[in-house]
Amino acid sequence: MERLSLSEGAYLVKLARKTIEVYLSGKTPVPPEDAPERLRRRQGVFVTLYTHPEKELRGCIGIPLPEYPLIEAAMRAAIASATEDPRFPPVSLDEMSSIIVEVSALTPPEEIKFTDPKELPSTIRIGEDGLIIEAGVYSGLLLPQVPVEYGWTPEEYLMHLCLKAGLAPTYWLTGKMKLYRFSAQVFEEESPRGKVIERKLERH
């Protein structure tokens, strides 16, 4: 999948912020008609909100599969991250002046094939791979920037993925599951309503 340019990434971040602010002010956000062509393709996306300057998580919701055009997916995820993340109370409009908006554009998930789960850590690239686990009714997803932020090893990454799905932390070693990997381009504001940069993740 062709990568997004910095200007396209910045467009998405500004669109996500505007969508949240319009929605929180009681109006209905409208998809822009001037969006770059590449942002009209179907692609998975996550919108993450952080407090500024503490950079503590304030909301994160996404649409992992390429179900919608990217601009529509980003708008849906933006509203959900601000108002529907069950871990946090809804964001207020006043709060948006001290929140950083981050948008992760995802590649389609690919299944990781393995015979011995003990080999899994050696196949996972920290800083590059986002992971999805599916085990019956349980599922969980972690974006590729998460293990970088927390300094996790591949084993710790798999344990936290299981916990995110509501499974025992060692489930990846013993359980029946499907595991998928994806990568992401991450664009974020340097400060609230500030310059947008593409975040380079440290790879291990």
C-alpha positions as CSV (number, residue, x, y, z in Angstrom):
1,M,0.0,0.0,0.0
2,E,1.4,3.4,-1.0
3,R,2.5,5.5,2.0
4,L,0.8,8.8,2.8
5,S,2.8,12.0,2.4
6,L,3.3,14.3,5.4
7,S,0.7,16.8,3.9
8,E,-1.9,14.0,3.6
9,G,-1.1,12.9,7.2
10,A,-1.4,16.5,8.4
11,Y,-4.7,16.8,6.6
12,L,-6.0,13.7,8.5
13,V,-4.9,15.0,11.9
14,K,-6.5,18.4,11.3
15,L,-9.7,16.7,10.0
16,A,-9.8,14.5,13.2
17,R,-9.4,17.6,15.4
18,K,-12.0,19.6,13.5
19,T,-14.4,16.7,13.6
20,I,-14.2,16.4,17.3
21,E,-14.5,20.1,17.9
22,V,-17.5,20.4,15.6
23,Y,-19.2,17.4,17.2
24,L,-18.6,18.6,20.8
25,S,-20.0,21.9,19.9
26,G,-23.3,20.2,19.1
27,K,-23.1,20.3,15.3
28,T,-22.8,17.5,12.7
29,P,-19.4,17.1,11.1
30,V,-19.5,16.9,7.3
31,P,-16.9,15.0,5.3
32,P,-14.8,17.5,3.3
33,E,-15.1,17.6,-0.4
34,D,-11.6,18.8,-1.1
35,A,-9.8,15.8,0.5
36,P,-6.7,14.5,-1.4
37,E,-7.5,11.5,-3.6
38,R,-5.4,9.0,-1.6
39,L,-7.5,9.8,1.5
40,R,-10.6,8.4,-0.3
41,R,-9.2,4.9,-0.5
42,R,-10.5,2.4,2.1
43,Q,-8.0,2.0,5.0
44,G,-7.9,1.2,8.7
45,V,-7.2,4.0,11.1
46,F,-6.9,4.8,14.8
47,V,-7.3,8.2,16.5
48,T,-5.4,8.7,19.8
49,L,-5.8,11.6,22.1
50,Y,-3.1,12.6,24.6
51,T,-3.1,15.3,27.4
52,H,-0.5,18.1,26.9
53,P,2.1,18.5,28.1
54,E,1.9,15.3,30.3
55,K,1.3,13.1,27.2
56,E,-1.0,10.8,29.1
57,L,-3.6,8.8,27.1
58,R,-7.0,10.4,27.0
59,G,-8.8,8.3,24.4
60,C,-8.0,5.8,21.6
61,I,-10.5,4.2,19.3
62,G,-10.1,2.9,15.7
63,I,-11.4,1.0,12.8
64,P,-8.7,-1.6,12.2
65,L,-10.0,-3.0,8.8
66,P,-10.3,-1.1,5.5
67,E,-14.1,-0.8,5.8
68,Y,-14.5,2.9,5.0
69,P,-12.8,5.6,2.9
70,L,-9.9,6.9,5.1
71,I,-11.5,10.4,5.7
72,E,-14.7,8.8,6.8
73,A,-12.9,6.2,9.0
74,A,-10.8,9.0,10.6
75,M,-13.9,11.1,11.3
76,R,-15.7,8.1,12.9
77,A,-12.7,7.1,15.0
78,A,-12.1,10.7,16.1
79,I,-15.6,11.1,17.5
80,A,-15.4,7.7,19.2
81,S,-12.0,8.4,20.7
82,A,-13.3,11.6,22.3
83,T,-16.7,10.3,23.5
84,E,-16.8,6.5,23.5
85,D,-13.6,5.2,25.0
86,P,-14.9,3.2,28.0
87,R,-11.7,3.9,30.0
88,F,-12.3,7.6,30.1
89,P,-15.0,10.2,30.6
90,P,-16.0,12.0,27.4
91,V,-13.7,14.9,26.4
92,S,-15.1,18.4,26.8
93,L,-14.7,21.1,24.1
94,D,-12.7,23.2,26.5
95,E,-10.3,20.3,27.0
96,M,-9.4,20.2,23.3
97,S,-7.0,23.2,23.7
98,S,-4.8,21.0,25.9
99,I,-5.0,17.8,23.9
100,I,-2.7,16.4,21.2
101,V,-4.4,14.6,18.3
102,E,-2.6,11.6,16.7
103,V,-3.8,9.6,13.7
104,S,-2.4,6.2,12.8
105,A,-3.1,5.0,9.2
106,L,-2.9,1.2,9.1
107,T,-2.0,-1.4,6.5
108,P,-4.4,-4.4,6.2
109,P,-3.8,-7.1,8.9
110,E,-1.9,-10.2,7.7
111,E,-2.1,-13.4,9.7
112,I,1.1,-14.6,11.4
113,K,1.6,-18.3,10.6
114,F,3.4,-20.3,13.3
115,T,3.8,-23.9,14.4
116,D,5.4,-23.4,17.8
117,P,4.2,-20.4,19.8
118,K,7.6,-20.2,21.5
119,E,9.0,-18.9,18.2
120,L,6.6,-16.0,18.1
121,P,8.7,-13.4,19.9
122,S,11.5,-13.8,17.4
123,T,9.1,-13.0,14.5
124,I,7.8,-9.7,16.1
125,R,9.4,-6.5,15.1
126,I,9.1,-3.9,17.9
127,G,8.4,-0.4,16.4
128,E,7.1,-1.9,13.2
129,D,4.4,-4.5,14.0
130,G,1.0,-3.7,15.4
131,L,-0.7,-6.9,16.6
132,I,-4.2,-8.3,16.8
133,I,-5.2,-11.4,18.6
134,E,-8.4,-13.4,18.1
135,A,-9.4,-16.3,20.3
136,G,-13.1,-17.2,20.2
137,V,-15.1,-14.3,21.4
138,Y,-12.0,-12.5,22.7
139,S,-10.0,-10.1,20.7
140,G,-7.4,-7.4,21.3
141,L,-5.3,-4.9,19.3
142,L,-2.2,-2.9,20.2
143,L,-0.8,-0.2,17.8
144,P,3.0,-0.5,16.9
145,Q,3.8,2.6,18.9
146,V,2.6,1.1,22.2
147,P,5.5,-1.3,22.9
148,V,7.9,1.4,22.0
149,E,6.3,3.8,24.5
150,Y,6.5,1.3,27.3
151,G,9.9,-0.3,26.4
152,W,8.4,-3.8,26.1
153,T,10.2,-6.9,24.8
154,P,8.4,-9.0,22.2
155,E,7.3,-11.4,25.1
156,E,5.9,-8.5,27.1
157,Y,4.2,-7.2,24.0
158,L,2.4,-10.5,23.5
159,M,1.5,-10.7,27.2
160,H,-0.1,-7.2,27.1
161,L,-1.9,-8.1,23.9
162,C,-3.5,-11.1,25.7
163,L,-4.5,-8.9,28.7
164,K,-6.0,-6.3,26.3
165,A,-8.2,-9.1,24.9
166,G,-9.3,-10.2,28.4
167,L,-7.1,-13.3,28.3
168,A,-4.5,-14.7,30.6
169,P,-1.1,-13.1,29.9
170,T,0.5,-16.4,28.9
171,Y,-2.4,-17.4,26.6
172,W,-0.2,-16.8,23.5
173,L,1.9,-19.8,24.6
174,T,-0.9,-22.2,25.3
175,G,-4.2,-21.1,23.8
176,K,-6.0,-21.5,20.5
177,M,-5.8,-18.2,18.7
178,K,-5.1,-16.3,15.5
179,L,-2.5,-13.6,15.4
180,Y,-2.3,-10.8,12.9
181,R,0.3,-8.1,12.2
182,F,-0.1,-4.7,10.6
183,S,2.0,-1.6,10.3
184,A,1.0,2.1,10.8
185,Q,2.0,5.5,9.7
186,V,1.7,7.8,12.7
187,F,1.0,11.5,12.4
188,E,0.6,13.8,15.4
189,E,0.5,17.4,16.6
190,E,3.6,18.6,18.3
191,S,1.4,20.8,20.5
192,P,-2.4,21.3,20.6
193,R,-3.4,22.7,17.2
194,G,0.3,22.9,16.4
195,K,2.5,21.6,13.6
196,V,1.9,18.0,12.5
197,I,4.8,15.6,12.2
198,E,5.2,12.0,11.1
199,R,6.3,10.1,14.2
200,K,9.2,7.7,13.5
201,L,9.0,4.7,15.8
202,E,12.3,3.2,17.1
203,R,12.7,-0.3,15.7
204,H,14.2,-3.2,17.6
